[in-house]
Amino acid sequence: MAIRDINKTKKPYIVDRDEDIYIGIDMPFHRGNDKNGMFASTSTTLEAVKVNVLNLLQTELGERVMQPNLGIRLKQFLFDPFTEDVRVAIENSIVDTFSYWLPFVTITTLDIGMSNDNNNTLRVFVEFVLNRDPTTTESVQVTIGE
């Protein structure tokens, strides 16, 4: 998970040009090749951020040890009637959490809905860009309550 650098003292934005430099660990965990290390790694910043977005959306608030503020409380909405107020509350929760934990990401599209076949399954689609490279778009979709 990304760490906020308020004072801008850490390394600047990493340009993904060297194939021998890895940014983060790919999820779900799986064995990497010998060059890659023990676990498979992401080789671009966009891939690493996509993994971070997926992890943030799938982490329930309070689930992470020593970081009780990390995550989003999406499971609490599973059995509520899916009204416009609930959709807006979920959207606000996601936007607020992203602005705190992933301030270098801008959400361009956020689609929230209940699954058509099962009313107790929440579907979240997020399309985002990195603030440093707004021309490259990436998206993730998670389903809560499967």
Backbone bond lengths (Angstrom), bond angles and torsions (degrees), N, CA, C in turn:
res aa  C-N    CA-C-N  psi(-1)  N-CA   C-N-CA  omega(-1)  CA-C   N-CA-C  phi
1 M - - - 1.441 - - 1.517 108.09 -
2 A 1.274 116.60 141.34 1.452 122.50 -177.95 1.520 111.15 -68.06
3 I 1.323 115.62 148.59 1.458 122.55 177.59 1.520 107.57 -111.34
4 R 1.318 115.94 132.91 1.459 120.20 -179.92 1.514 110.66 -70.25
5 D 1.322 116.50 132.15 1.454 122.74 177.66 1.525 107.72 -112.92
6 I 1.320 115.69 85.83 1.462 121.13 -174.46 1.526 111.16 -67.39
7 N 1.323 117.80 -37.61 1.460 121.47 -175.54 1.517 113.11 -88.10
8 K 1.336 118.08 -1.47 1.473 123.18 179.23 1.527 111.39 56.85
9 T 1.345 116.76 40.83 1.456 120.97 -177.88 1.513 112.71 -95.03
10 K 1.318 117.52 -14.26 1.457 120.12 -177.12 1.516 110.76 -85.46
11 K 1.314 115.67 -177.45 1.456 121.20 -178.24 1.520 111.44 -58.08
12 P 1.323 116.67 147.65 1.461 119.08 176.93 1.528 110.47 -71.42
13 Y 1.295 114.84 178.44 1.469 122.68 178.95 1.525 110.53 -50.90
14 I 1.318 116.69 131.17 1.459 121.55 -178.13 1.521 109.38 -86.05
15 V 1.319 116.52 124.37 1.459 121.37 176.04 1.517 107.25 -88.40
16 D 1.324 116.85 128.89 1.457 122.56 -172.27 1.525 111.97 -86.70
17 R 1.312 117.44 75.09 1.457 119.70 -178.77 1.530 112.49 -115.38
18 D 1.300 118.63 -21.34 1.458 122.18 -177.76 1.524 109.19 -97.09
19 E 1.336 117.36 118.72 1.459 121.85 -177.86 1.524 112.77 -71.59
20 D 1.323 118.03 -12.89 1.460 121.18 -179.37 1.527 112.68 -93.39
21 I 1.312 118.10 -0.25 1.453 121.43 178.56 1.518 108.04 -104.74
22 Y 1.328 116.03 129.59 1.454 121.61 -179.67 1.514 108.94 -112.33
23 I 1.324 115.76 142.23 1.458 121.75 -172.73 1.516 111.91 -91.99
24 G 1.326 117.63 -44.83 1.461 120.90 -176.05 1.512 111.02 -157.00
25 I 1.316 116.77 -176.88 1.460 122.34 179.73 1.516 108.98 -92.05
26 D 1.329 116.04 133.26 1.456 121.62 178.99 1.523 109.58 -75.90
27 M 1.314 115.84 146.50 1.458 120.97 179.75 1.508 109.38 -121.00
28 P 1.300 121.07 148.38 1.452 126.11 -5.89 1.530 110.19 -67.68
29 F 1.338 115.19 158.84 1.459 119.78 -178.57 1.515 110.46 -55.25
30 H 1.305 116.20 131.53 1.454 121.48 170.54 1.525 108.15 -152.61
31 R 1.285 114.12 158.37 1.468 120.28 -174.79 1.521 110.54 -65.91
32 G 1.315 115.43 135.65 1.449 121.00 176.89 1.520 110.60 -93.65
33 N 1.322 115.52 171.70 1.460 118.00 175.04 1.524 109.08 -79.21
34 D 1.320 118.04 174.37 1.469 121.22 -175.42 1.521 112.17 -60.35
35 K 1.318 117.18 -37.38 1.457 121.29 179.77 1.529 110.67 -68.40
36 N 1.315 115.86 -32.17 1.452 123.90 -174.44 1.524 113.50 -80.52
37 G 1.314 118.55 -21.89 1.450 121.67 -176.08 1.514 110.64 104.18
38 M 1.302 117.19 -169.94 1.462 122.08 -176.94 1.522 111.99 -64.74
39 F 1.333 117.36 -43.17 1.454 121.73 179.50 1.523 109.67 -112.11
40 A 1.328 115.77 150.57 1.460 120.28 177.57 1.525 109.11 -63.77
41 S 1.318 116.08 141.37 1.461 121.47 -176.24 1.515 111.16 -121.57
42 T 1.313 115.69 159.56 1.458 121.01 173.70 1.517 108.31 -89.00
43 S 1.314 115.96 141.85 1.462 118.88 -175.46 1.528 113.25 -106.90
44 T 1.327 117.56 -8.45 1.467 119.80 177.33 1.526 109.60 -124.60
45 T 1.306 115.18 157.85 1.454 120.57 178.74 1.531 110.56 -63.75
46 L 1.320 116.69 -39.37 1.463 120.16 -179.44 1.532 111.42 -63.64
47 E 1.333 117.72 -40.79 1.468 120.90 176.29 1.526 110.94 -62.74
48 A 1.335 116.84 -43.19 1.462 120.91 -179.85 1.524 111.19 -64.15
49 V 1.315 117.26 -40.84 1.457 120.95 179.21 1.526 110.36 -67.62
50 K 1.325 117.31 -37.61 1.463 120.50 177.70 1.530 110.55 -60.92
51 V 1.331 117.28 -42.07 1.464 121.53 176.51 1.527 110.13 -63.88
52 N 1.332 117.14 -40.84 1.465 120.84 178.33 1.532 111.48 -63.81
53 V 1.321 117.11 -40.05 1.461 120.96 178.51 1.527 110.00 -64.28
54 L 1.324 117.00 -45.75 1.469 120.50 177.91 1.526 111.25 -59.89
55 N 1.319 116.59 -45.73 1.462 120.28 179.83 1.525 111.60 -62.65
56 L 1.321 117.25 -41.48 1.461 120.42 -179.74 1.526 111.24 -64.90
57 L 1.327 117.08 -41.88 1.463 120.42 179.86 1.532 112.19 -68.04
58 Q 1.327 117.57 -31.20 1.458 121.33 -176.53 1.521 113.56 -92.46
59 T 1.326 117.85 -5.04 1.457 121.22 179.49 1.522 109.64 -92.75
60 E 1.301 115.81 123.35 1.466 121.46 178.55 1.535 108.75 -77.91
61 L 1.302 116.89 139.98 1.461 121.86 -179.97 1.526 109.99 -56.95
62 G 1.331 117.21 127.60 1.455 122.54 -179.24 1.518 113.97 90.87
63 E 1.312 117.93 -5.27 1.464 122.15 -177.68 1.530 112.71 -75.62
64 R 1.296 117.32 -32.69 1.463 122.18 -174.68 1.531 110.38 -82.11
65 V 1.306 116.43 124.63 1.463 122.16 179.27 1.531 108.94 -66.83
66 M 1.305 116.66 136.96 1.465 125.75 178.87 1.532 113.09 69.17
67 Q 1.331 118.27 0.84 1.461 122.32 175.80 1.532 108.10 -139.58
68 P 1.330 117.96 68.39 1.463 120.31 -174.27 1.530 113.94 -67.09
69 N 1.320 119.01 -15.44 1.466 121.62 179.91 1.521 113.03 -91.52
70 L 1.333 117.36 -1.74 1.456 121.39 -179.65 1.523 109.71 -84.29
71 G 1.311 117.07 127.30 1.453 121.29 176.31 1.513 112.05 122.47
72 I 1.327 113.96 177.83 1.461 122.15 -179.29 1.519 107.55 -132.27
73 R 1.299 116.42 136.86 1.463 121.15 -178.64 1.532 109.21 -87.12
74 L 1.342 116.70 77.67 1.464 120.90 -179.08 1.525 112.45 -89.69
75 K 1.318 118.04 -28.62 1.465 120.62 -177.10 1.524 112.34 -66.29
76 Q 1.325 117.79 -23.21 1.465 119.90 179.95 1.526 112.00 -66.53
77 F 1.335 117.83 -19.14 1.460 121.57 -177.98 1.526 113.29 -92.57
78 L 1.318 118.16 -3.41 1.462 120.66 -173.09 1.523 113.73 -61.44
79 F 1.315 118.65 -40.83 1.454 120.88 -174.17 1.525 113.31 -103.92
80 D 1.337 116.26 8.43 1.460 120.11 174.04 1.522 109.41 -81.85
81 P 1.322 117.04 150.04 1.472 118.16 173.00 1.525 108.53 -61.74
82 F 1.317 116.63 132.76 1.462 120.54 -174.97 1.525 109.44 -82.05
83 T 1.325 114.83 90.42 1.464 121.72 179.30 1.525 108.99 -105.64
84 E 1.304 116.13 175.09 1.459 120.97 178.04 1.529 110.74 -63.78
85 D 1.331 117.58 -35.22 1.471 120.89 177.99 1.526 111.41 -64.15
86 V 1.318 116.61 -40.64 1.472 120.67 178.82 1.522 109.76 -66.91
87 R 1.334 117.41 -42.46 1.460 120.93 178.94 1.526 110.91 -61.44
88 V 1.310 117.24 -42.13 1.470 121.48 178.71 1.530 110.22 -66.85
89 A 1.322 118.20 -39.52 1.470 121.04 178.14 1.525 110.89 -63.24
90 I 1.330 117.49 -41.31 1.468 121.14 177.52 1.525 109.73 -65.00
91 E 1.315 116.53 -44.89 1.459 121.08 -179.81 1.529 110.89 -61.27
92 N 1.320 117.87 -44.98 1.466 121.25 178.66 1.513 111.70 -63.51
93 S 1.320 116.75 -39.18 1.460 120.89 178.41 1.527 111.07 -62.96
94 I 1.317 116.77 -42.81 1.465 120.61 179.56 1.523 110.75 -66.99
95 V 1.316 117.44 -46.40 1.474 121.05 -179.00 1.528 110.65 -62.52
96 D 1.324 117.86 -44.05 1.469 120.85 179.36 1.529 111.44 -63.73
97 T 1.316 116.89 -42.02 1.462 120.74 -179.78 1.523 111.07 -66.57
98 F 1.317 117.35 -41.09 1.466 120.63 177.85 1.523 110.65 -64.52
99 S 1.313 117.54 -41.33 1.465 119.59 -178.41 1.528 111.47 -65.49
100 Y 1.329 117.21 -27.34 1.463 120.11 178.15 1.527 112.09 -83.68
101 W 1.342 117.52 -51.33 1.461 121.59 -172.94 1.520 114.05 -89.03
102 L 1.315 118.15 -28.48 1.468 122.02 -179.26 1.528 109.84 -129.54
103 P 1.340 117.77 65.07 1.465 119.54 -175.53 1.525 113.39 -68.64
104 F 1.315 118.22 -13.23 1.458 122.94 179.92 1.523 111.93 -88.85
105 V 1.346 117.31 5.64 1.462 123.24 -179.71 1.527 108.61 -114.81
106 T 1.329 115.75 135.96 1.453 121.41 174.22 1.522 108.46 -113.50
107 I 1.325 116.14 124.40 1.459 121.15 178.06 1.520 107.91 -80.43
108 T 1.338 116.08 123.29 1.468 120.13 179.11 1.523 111.44 -98.04
109 T 1.332 117.29 -33.90 1.467 121.51 178.65 1.515 108.54 -138.16
110 L 1.305 116.40 132.97 1.461 121.87 177.28 1.524 107.62 -134.08
111 D 1.329 116.16 112.00 1.457 121.73 -178.17 1.523 108.34 -118.49
112 I 1.316 116.49 122.67 1.465 122.02 -177.27 1.520 107.84 -123.90
113 G 1.318 115.97 133.17 1.455 118.97 178.97 1.511 111.29 -161.79
114 M 1.301 114.72 166.98 1.459 121.44 174.42 1.515 108.19 -93.09
115 S 1.304 116.67 146.35 1.451 121.52 179.30 1.522 110.02 -63.01
116 N 1.316 116.43 144.43 1.468 120.94 -178.47 1.524 112.41 -69.69
117 D 1.320 117.28 -34.12 1.466 119.96 -175.99 1.521 113.10 -87.13
118 N 1.325 118.15 -20.45 1.462 121.32 -177.39 1.524 108.19 -143.55
119 N 1.323 117.38 117.01 1.460 120.23 -177.14 1.521 113.74 -70.60
120 N 1.308 118.63 -9.44 1.458 121.43 -179.61 1.522 111.53 -104.71
121 T 1.302 116.42 30.68 1.455 122.24 176.72 1.526 108.28 -128.22
122 L 1.318 115.65 118.43 1.460 122.15 -178.02 1.524 108.95 -95.01
123 R 1.317 116.30 131.52 1.453 121.91 178.76 1.524 108.89 -114.29
124 V 1.341 116.48 127.89 1.463 121.69 -179.87 1.528 108.23 -124.75
125 F 1.324 115.93 123.55 1.457 122.40 176.72 1.521 107.70 -115.55
126 V 1.339 116.49 125.68 1.462 121.85 -179.37 1.515 108.37 -125.46
127 E 1.317 115.57 125.44 1.462 121.36 171.91 1.525 106.14 -110.86
128 F 1.326 117.29 133.65 1.457 120.04 -173.08 1.514 111.24 -144.33
129 V 1.326 114.80 164.77 1.463 123.36 173.64 1.518 107.88 -132.83
130 L 1.314 115.83 156.50 1.460 120.74 171.51 1.519 108.12 -82.96
131 N 1.307 117.18 139.35 1.468 120.74 -178.53 1.526 112.11 -59.77
132 R 1.324 117.09 -31.33 1.461 120.67 -179.44 1.525 113.21 -79.12
133 D 1.337 116.32 -18.40 1.462 120.80 -179.16 1.528 109.36 -139.44
134 P 1.332 117.74 74.55 1.462 120.11 -174.82 1.525 114.39 -71.91
135 T 1.328 118.49 -2.34 1.462 120.16 179.53 1.522 112.67 -86.57
136 T 1.329 117.95 -16.68 1.458 121.91 -178.05 1.522 109.32 -102.77
137 T 1.321 115.18 118.31 1.458 121.46 -177.84 1.520 109.82 -105.88
138 E 1.316 116.21 141.57 1.469 122.49 176.10 1.518 107.07 -135.72
139 S 1.328 116.47 157.52 1.460 119.22 -179.64 1.524 110.49 -142.30
140 V 1.325 115.01 155.16 1.466 122.47 174.76 1.519 108.46 -137.69
141 Q 1.318 115.20 154.13 1.458 120.58 174.75 1.503 107.67 -135.98
142 V 1.331 115.84 131.30 1.462 121.29 176.71 1.520 108.94 -125.03
143 T 1.314 114.15 151.37 1.448 120.88 176.44 1.528 107.60 -122.40
144 I 1.306 116.28 124.76 1.458 122.80 -178.89 1.522 108.16 -106.02
145 G 1.317 116.58 130.27 1.450 121.13 175.89 1.506 114.99 99.49
146 E 1.319 117.48 18.11 1.466 120.65 178.92 1.509 110.43 -73.11
